[in-house]
Amino acid sequence: MSRKLVRPREGRMLAGVCVGLARRFNTSAFLIRLLFLLSLLLPGTQVIIYLVLWILMPNEDRSRY
């Protein structure tokens, strides 16, 4: 079964959203961060989506209990 979507305490650079997505989809955090940075070159709501994920994704510690 797939892992839950949480923001881990380890490996964070800003909020842990990219690391959480990478763990959830079983890929590298570097790749997710790179894709996010490249997406900033395109018009869109990438920053708003990142902020929403930051708010909605629980921290790893809280999801254990």
KAQUIVEN-V338027 format. One record per helix or strand of 2 or more residues. SS is the DSSP state (h for helix, s for strand). FROM is the first residue (numbers start at 1). TO is the last residue. If there is no record, write none. Layout:
ss & from & to
SS & FROM & TO
SS & FROM & TO
//
This chain:
ss & from & to
s & 6 & 7
h & 17 & 24
h & 29 & 39
h & 46 & 56
s & 58 & 59
h & 60 & 63
//
